[in-house]
Amino acid sequence: MSLSRLPSFRSNGIFFRHPLTAVGSLLIASVVLVTYFPSLNIGFWMDDLINIDMAGRFSGPEYIAKAFDPRLQRLWYRPLIVMEWKIGYTFFRGDPVGYHFVQVLLHLIACLLLFALAKRATHSLRIGLVAGLIYAALPLASMAVYWPSVHDPLTACFYLLTLWFWLEYLESGNHFKFLWTIVAFIGALLSKEISVTLPFLLVLIDWLLVRKPITVVDFVKRYAPFVVILAVYAPLELIVISRSLFTQQIGYGIGWQIIPVFFHYLSYLAFPWELDQNARFAFLAAILIVCAVIVLKRDRRILILAVAGILPVLIVAPIPEHLFNPRYLYLPLMVTAIGLSLLVETALRAIRNLPRVWINAAMSLCIVFIVATGSASINEQTVNHGGFIRELRLLFRPIYQRHATFPPDTLLYFLDTPLQSLDISGLMFLRYGANVTVSGVDRREITNLRDHRAAFVFYLDNKNVFQEQPVDPNSTAQITPAVPVQFQKSISLQAFDIASAQVKRGEAVVILLYWKASERIDKDYTVFAHLVDAHGNMIAGVDRQPRKGLAPTHEWNPNSLVGDSVILPITSDIPVGKDYKIEIGLYDQTTMQRLQIVDAMGNVITDRVTIAPLSVSE
């Protein structure tokens, strides 16, 4: 029997009215909880630390503003996610287990809603249950579950609730169901941008699935609220996108480059397990042909499924290919789960003449195999991820061992670590509370090391162990020419800072540099920093690209600040003295030609800046 002969849509009323539905829901819940139990002990990672830091440091109107004011967002406009973290902090404080449990619970709710919608659309409990079970332990969706900062499970709950209430409304005409549809849609929209696709899907459901006659006037009344909501939402999102790190630095944008990324994502929807890329694309081609044939036979539900899978992918396709991650497919993979369930159903109907016990046994073994292998894979992923996080956090143990606490208003400044300074701020907040403020060279802002009661600069040495340099509030140096200093090739040194101008032998001079380019740079220039004595002799030196190669000059965005640092070791054989200075500049490594410093009239002044005085002591 073909897919086109599956039962047509009909309302089921109350979802749990049938005992087998409750049993199926318990089965799905058991799979989710067993599969993701190891994730409860993973701990916080990356964006988790940023969110817990903000939730712990801010409260009241200031936090509400950070959630809802689009001008204060750094990535996307997702205020409900920000509020979710604040609510979580109220209950769980710094305990990551609670946040992970909430994420697993949201995934469970999404699985149950998928079960309900698939069952309702096909009027088949078996199809809904199989879809829910497959999705519950689908490895490609796992990172969205075991990483609390991924927003897709909450978004999926609102997304699926919107569809559920919409079906209720279309069947009953109940205006309260329409109101709940609007509420759920707003919740989805304020959770993640992918939800802008919902109105298109609602129109398709109305037009192709329910198919009740409607006048033009009623059509306008029905969809006008969605248009108004999108009209209010769009300017808010545009404000965020215009300054978002994704668009300004990472490269999220529309262009021909999204086409291969788009089909790459679709290939994972066609075959959501590990497979050679060419084989995956071949599988995608076969699926597209089958879907086209079925649609031509006028099976409206297959068309709706295809659109439901493709629309969200269109939103994530502009993300650069090097950032490709299957977790972005959390919502579209629900379509895959339903499609696989339909294939299982078709296979069962093809062998319907066999003894029923054989059919049930074959189906059970197939589903158990898919769920068991998926669950085992997810368990392995969570264990490996948890080990990676623990290893990363161990890097900071030397800091914890040296400092049981810090005085109030202490600045901790980090140079080029595996974590962003925003992430480290969360780590330090969990350890020391609000006593400390964290910044770093990765921030696109000038930080004055002496604006705080105490300050420390931390950097990793050659053995990957944190070293620190206390900031001496009374020890400063001057730079000549005065900043801002204009180099050739449209590069300027906007500001500098030095941890201490009095350094002991065996320590290091730590200098912060803040660069800016007024236009695109076509070459990668090397920064040099030379320690020079009173006679002009170079005693020590460091040459490397900005931020140890993490910020090469050809990647600098015009008029955007680029933080940089110089760690200049003072070895034990350097003579003690007070007449040292540091010379800093830029050169082209291919020609060894230094960039000249020019004045306002374009006249060459010198080829280096000088920071002095610097003293070396025992």
N, C-alpha and C positions, 0 to 999 in steps of 0.2 A: 504494500500500500504506500502511495506517495505521501509526502508531507502535505500536499494540497488537500488531502482528504482527512486531515486531522479535524477534531471537533471545532466548530466555529465559536466565536465569542458569545458568552452569556454570563450575566452576573451571578455570583455565588452567594451574595448576601454576606452574613457574618462569617468571617474566615474560620474561626475555631469551632463552628457548630458540629463538624464531623469529627468523631473520635480519632480517626486515622490522621487527620490534620494535626491534632495535638501531638500524636505519637511522632509524626514526621518532624514537627518543630522541635521536639525533645531530641530527636536523633541529630538534627542539624546543630543544635546547641551543644550536644556532646562532642561532635566532631570539632567545632570551633574551639571549645574550651581545652580539649586535649591537645589539639594542634598548636595552639598559641600559649599554652601554659608556660613553656620555657621563656617566652618573651617578657614575662613579668619581672624578671631579674636582670634585664639588660642594662638598665640605668639610662641616664640622659646622654644625649649626643647632639652636637652641632646646634641646629635651630631650637631643640628642646632647651638648651642652656640659655639661649637668647630670650625665649619666652618665659622661662622661670625667673630669669633675672628681672625682666620688665614687670612681671606680675608681683614679684617680691619687693621691688624698689618703689613702685608707684602705686598710688591709691586714689580713690575719690575722683573728682573732676579731671585731674591730670591724666589718670588712666583712661577714663572715658574718652577724653580728647585723643589719646594715642590710639584708641580703638576705632573711632568713627571719623576723625578729621583726616581727609585724604591727603592733606599737605604734610602730614606727619608719618606717612607710610613709606617704607623703604623698598618694598617689593610689589605687593598687590593690595587691593582693597578687600579685606576679608575680616570685617569687624567682629563677626560672631566667633571666629577662631580665637581672636584676641580675648574676647569675653570668656570663652570656654577655659582658657588658661587661668584667668583670674578666679573663676569659680573653682577650678581644680586646686589652685593654690590655697584658697580659703579652707578647703577640706583636707588636702594632703600635704600642704607646706612643701618641704623639700624631698619627700619620699617618692621616688619614681614609680614604685609599684602601683600606686593608685592611678597615675596617669596612664600607665600601660594597660591596666585593667579596664579603664574607660574606653580606650582605643579598641580593645578586643570586644567589649560590649557593643560598641557602635558597629563593628564588623558583624557581630551576631545579628543585630537588628537589621542591618542591610541584607544579610542572607535570608532572614525570615521574610522581609518584604519582597525579595526576589522570588522566594517560594510562593508567596501569596499572589503576586502579579502573574507569574507564569501559570499557576494553577487556574487563575481566573480567566486569563486570555485564551487558554486551551480547553478549559473545563476538564482538566485531567490532573488529578492529584499526583499521579506518578510522574508526569512531565515536570511539574513544579518541584516535587521532592528531589528528583535527580538533578535538576538545575541548581537547587539550593545546596545539595551535598557536594557537587563538583566545585561550585564556587567557594564553598566554605574552606576548602583546602587546596586552592589553586596557587601554586608557588609564585607565579608572576605577580600576584596581587599582594604578596606577603609583606613586602617592605612598607606598604601603605598601612599595614596593621601594626607591625612591631616597632614602628617609628612614630611616637606620639605627635610630632609636629607635622606629619602629613595630614592634609585636610580632607582627603577624599572620603574616608568613611562617614564623617559627619555630613559632608555634601551629599553623598549617596543616599543617606537616610532621608534628607529633605527632598532630594530629587525623586526618589521612589514614592514618597508620601504624596508629592505633587501629582504623580501619575495615578496613584490609587484614588485620591479624592476626586481627581478629574473624571475617572471612570464612574465613580459613584454619582457625581453630578450629572454626567451625560445620560446615565441610565435612569436616574430618579427625578432630575430637574430640581432637586433640593438646593435652595440658595445657600443654606448653611454649608453644604458640601463645596459649593463654589467659593465661599469665603475661606474655608479651610485650604482649598487649593491655592488661593492667593497667598495666604499666610505661609504655607509650605514653600511656595515659589520664592517668596522674599527671603525665607531662611536659606534656601539653596543658593540664591544669588549673593547673599552676604557671607556665604561660606567659601565660594570659589567661582571664578569667572566662567568656568565650563558650563554653568547653569544657564547662560544666555541662550543655549540651544533648546531649552525646555519648551518655549512657546511654539517653535516649529514642530516639535514632536507632538504637542497637544493638538495642533491643527490636523496633523496626519491621523491621529487616533480618532478625532472627531469625524474626519472625512472618509477614512478607509476602514476603520474598525467598527465603530458604532453605527455610523451612516444613518442618523435620523435626519429627516428633512428640517431645514432651517431657512428662514427668510434672511434677506440681506440686512435688514434692520437688526434682527436678533443676532446675526453673526457679528455685526459691529459692536453691539452691546456686550456680547460674550467676550470678545478679545480686546476691547478698548482698555480695560484695566491693566492687561499685560503690556500694552504699548506705553501706557502712562508710566508704569513702573520702570520699564527699560529706559524711557526718556529721562527719568530722574536719576537712574543709576549710571547711565553712560557718562555724563560729565564728571561724576565722582571718580569713575575708573580712569577716565582720560587724564585727570589731574595726577593720579598716581603713576600711570604709564609714562607720562611725559618726563618723570624724574626717577623712574624705577631703575634699580640696578640691573634688572633683566634686560631692559631696553637700552640703557645708557652704557653698560659695561659688558654684559654677557652676550648681547646680540639677538634678543628676541625680536623678530620682525618678519614681515611678509615679503616673499620674493620667490624666485624660481628654486631656491635651495630647499624649500619646504617639500617639494614633490617627492624626492627620494626618502626623506624622513617620514612623510605621510604613508608611503607604501611600506616602509620598514615597520611602522606601527601596525598597519593592517595585517602584515604577515604574522605578527604575534597574535593578533586576534584570530586569524585563521587556524593557527596551530600554537596553542599557548603552553608549549613545553620546549625543552631544549632540542634544537634541531639545526642542522647545517643551513646557512642562510639561503643558499640556492634552492635546497629542498623546501624550505619554508615559503619562498616565493612561488615555487611550483604548486604547492598546496594552496596558496592564496588564489592563484589563477583558477584552479579547479573549483574552489569554493565560489568564486565570483561567477563562473559559468553556471554552476548548479543553481545559485540564487537567481540568476537571470532567467533560466528556464522555468523555475518555479513561479517567479513573478509574472512571466508571460502567461502562465496558466491561471493568473488572477488570484493567487494566494496573497491576499492583502497583508496578512500578518508577517510574512517573510520580508516584504518591502519595509514595513515599519521596523522590524528587527534590524535590517540593514542600515536604515537611516539612523536608528538609535545608536548603532555602533560607530558609524562614520562621523556624525556631527561632533561628538566630543573630541575625536581625533583631530578634526580641523582646528580646534583651539590649541592643542598641544604641539601640532606639527611645526609651528614657527620657532620652537625652542631649538637652539643649535644642535646639530647632529652629535657633537662630542659630549653633549649632556643627555643623550638618549638614556632613558630609564623606563623599564616596563611598569614601574609603579604609577606612572601617569595614566596607565590604562585601567586603573582600578574600576572605574565605572563602565567603560566599554566592554570589559571582560565579562560583565554580566550577560551581555548579548551572546558572547561565545558560550557561556554556560548553558543558556537556553537552547542555542543551536545544537550543542552536543546532546542535550537531553532529547531534542526532537529526533536526532539521528538514532539515539538508542531506542526511542519509541518506534521509529520506522523499522529498525532491525527486528524488534520484537514482533511487530505485526507481520513481518515477512515470514516469520517462523511460527505463526499462530497455530498451525496445524499440529505442531509437536505437543507432547503432553505438557500441561500447564506447570507441573512441578519442574520440568526441565527448563521451561522458559524463565520461571522465577529464579531458578538456581543460576542460570546464565546471566541474567540481569544483575543479580546480587553480587556474583563474583566480579563482574565487570566494574560495577560501582565501587565495591570494596577495594579492588585493585587501584582504581584511579584515586580514590580518597586516601588510601593507605600510603601509596607512593608520594602523593602530594604532601601529606602530613609529615612523612619522614624527611622529605626535602626541606620543608619549612623549619622543622626542628633543627636540622643541620645548619640552615642559614642563621637562625636566631642564636644558636650556640657560638658559631663563628663570629657573628657580629658582636655578641656580648664580649667575647675574648678580645676582639679588636678594640672595643671601647675601653675595656679595663687596661689594656696595654698603653693606650693613648693617655689615659688619666694618670698612669704611673709616672709619666714624664714630669708631672708637677709635684711628685712626692718630695723631692729635695727642698722645694719652696715651703711645703707644709712642715717639714722637719726643722728648717731653720727659723720659721716664724710660726709660733703657736698662735699669735694674734698680731694685729696691727693697731696702731693708735687711730682714733677717728680722723677722717679726712686724709687718708693715705692714697696716693696715686701709684698704681702698678702699671708700668709701661712695658709692653712686650714687643720684641723684634723678631719677625719672620719665624713663627712657630707653625706646627702642623694645623693648629686651630686658629680661626679668626679671633681677634681681640674681643669681638662681641660674644663669641662662645666662651672665651676664657673669663669674661666678666661674670657669666652665670656660674662657672666653677668657683670663682673666688667669692661670689655672693653666698653660695651654699656653704663654703668653708668659713668665711669671716664675717658674713652679714653685710650690712650697709656701711660698715666702717671704711671699706675700700672702694675706690673708683678705678676702673680698668680702661686703659686706652692702648693703642698700638700703632706701629708704623703702617699698618694696612688701612687705617682710617684716612679718609680724604679730608682731613682737617688738621690745622696747626694746634698742637698741644704744648702749652707752656709747662715745663716740668716743675716750675717753682710756684705754681698757682695753688699748691696744696700744702698742708702742714708738714707732710713727709712724702717722699717719692722714691721709687726704686725702678731701675731699668733692668729687665731680664732678657737674656739671650741664651741660645743653645751653643755650646762649644763644639769642638771637633768630635767629641765622644757622645754628642747628643745629650748632654747633661746641662741643666739650667745653671747659668752663672748670673750673678747680680751685681749691679753697680748702684750704690746709694747716691742719690742726688744731693750734692752739697749746696745748700741754699745761699751760702756766702761766697761760692767760688764760681765766677763767670768769666767769660772771655769775649773779646770784640772781634768782629769780622771786617775785613777790608778787601775791596770796597764794601760800603754798607749795603745791606739788603733793602729792596730787591736788586739782584745783580742780573744784568742782561747778557746772556751768551749769544753767540751766533746760532743760526739754525732755529731761531725763535724759541730758544730755551731760556728760562729764567730761574734763578734760585730765589724763592720768595721769602724764606725764613730759615733759621737754623737754631739749634739748641745744643748744649753740651752738659752732660751729667755732672762733670766736675773737671775743672782746669788744673787740679792738683791730683796727680796720679802716682801711686806707688809702683815700684818695679815688680813685675809679675802680674800686674793687673792690666787693664785696657782703657784706652780713651774711647768714650762712647759719644758719638755726635749724631744728631738728628738733622736731616736735610729735607727741605720741602721744595720740590721742583714743580714747574708748570711749563707747558708748551702752548704757544698761541695758535699753532697749526699742526697738521700731521707731519710726523718726522719719518723720513724714508730710510733711516739707518739706525743701527743699534750702537749707541755710544757707551764708552766705558768710563766709569767714575774712578778717579785716582785720589788718594789721600796720603800725603807724605809727611812724616815727622821730620822737621828740619831744625838743626841747631843754630846757634848764633852766627856761625860762619857760613851758613847756607848749605851745609852738607846734609844730605838725606840720611837719617838714622834708621828709619823704618818706613814701611809703606804697604798699602793695600790697594789693589786694582781689581775691580769687578763691575759687572753691570748692576744697575739699580736693583736693590732688594735681592741681591745674590742671584740675579737673573730672573726673578719672579715678575719684574716689571720692566722689560726691555723698552727702550725709548720708542721703537716703532709701534708699540701698542698703546702709547699714551694718548688719551682723549684730549683734544684741544680744550684749553682753558679749564682743565680739571687738575686739581692738586694731586701730586704723587709723593707720598711719604717715602723716605729712604733713610738708611742708617749706615754709619761707619763704625766698625769695631776694630780699633787699631791697637794690637797687643804691644805692651811695654815689657820687653824681655829683661831678664836680670842683668844683662851685660850693658844695658844703656846707661851712660853716666848720669849721676844725679845732677840736677841743675834747674834753673828757673828761666832760662832764656830760650826755651823751645817754642816753636810755632808749627801749625799744621797748614799745609797747602792743599787745596782741593780744586779739582777742575774736571773737564771732560775731554776725551779724545776718541778718534776713529781708530779702532784697533787694526784695521787693514792698512792704513797709511801712517799710523802713529802721529797724525796731525792733531794738535790740540785745538779745541774751539776757543776763539778769542772772546774776551769780554769787551763790550762796547758801551759807550756813553749814550746819552739821549740823542746825540747828533750822528751816531753811527761810527764814531771814531774809536779805534782800538785802544784799550787801556792796558790790558795785561792778558795773561792766559790762565790765571789762577786766582782764587780767593785765599786770603790768609786769616787764620784764626789764631789769636794770641792774646795774652801770654799763656803758656802752658809750662807747668813745673813738674819735675820727676823727683820723687823722694824714695828713701829706703822703705 
